[in-house]
């Protein structure tokens, strides 16, 4: 469902809008938080404990290939917008790209404007983006290997925010819990994603306009296997 005040997508069981704090139940008391109320959502079940990196990369490529011009534009917009305001806008833009890929997967269409849908969940997406960037940077500074574990652990927070209505920190914890079930498989998945990005760099950087959507599409495919998208999320994307 959507907040009647600001239009943000809100989980059915959430008492308040995660962005404006508006009560979602008629007659409910006002939220004491100043404009932002973390949602308390139970941890979703992990349906698939084994990572399938090569399968997810293949599914990601098939998804991007089905509408390559739109996703290339998304990658370009991501670079321009995120570069204009580093860290702050990165999370919402990532969520927007992944939303568009999810929409293509289930609805069969995607639009250029979909990349900005992440701004409907601006606060949790922004904070998740900042934390993911900080943790990843520190991880790669610490002898490189911890960085791979951080990236593996934080594959899904943006989709958990979008699909399950989770706040940024529970979403990050849930993503880590999924990776803990198969660290080796998720590390292989990350390496494959990095190889895709490296291939895009070798293609005179223009290949990044395809490589980056493929990486995010692979994450969307992985999320569908691991958690599964809620029917309400798919319905809202129609």
C-alpha positions, 0 to 999 in steps of 0.5 A: 500500500502507499502512504496517503500523505507522501505516496511512499510504498509502505508495508501492509503491517507497518504502523507508520510511513517510513518517510513522513511518519504518518500513521497508516491506521485511521485513528492511530496516535501521532508518531513521536519521531520527527519525520521518520519512523523506523518500521518494525518488520519480522525477518523474512524467511530465507528460501534458498541457502545456497548461492548460485552465482553463475546462474544469477549472472546469466539471469541478470544478463538475460534481463538486461538484454531484454531492454538494453537501451533503457538500462544503459540510460539508467546506468548513465543517469546513476553516474550523473546523479550520484556523482552530483551528490556523492553518497547521499543520492547513491542509495536511492538511485541503486534502489531505483535501478533494482526496482526497474529491473524487478519491474521488467522481470515480473511486469515485462516493461521498464521505463527511464523514469523508474530509476528515480522510484528509489526517491519514494523511500529516500531516507532508508535508501540513503542511509543504507547507501551511505553505510554500505559505501563506508563498510565496503571502503573500510573492508577493502582498506583492510587487506582487501579480503574483508571488503569482499565479505562486506560486499557479499553480505550486503547484496540485498538491503535495498531490495529488502527496503523496497519489497519487505518494507524494512528499515535500513539496519534490519535490511542490512542485518537480514542481507548478512544473515542470508550470506552467512548461510553460504559464504563461499557461494556469495564470495564467488558471486561477488567475484563474478560481479566484479569480473563483469564490471572489469569487462565493462571497464576494458570496453573503453568504459562504455561497457559499464553502461551494460555491465552495471545493470547486469550486476544489479540484475543479478542481485535482483535474480538472487533476491528472488531465489533467496527471499522471493518478491511479495505479490503486493510489490509486483502488483504495485509495479504494474 
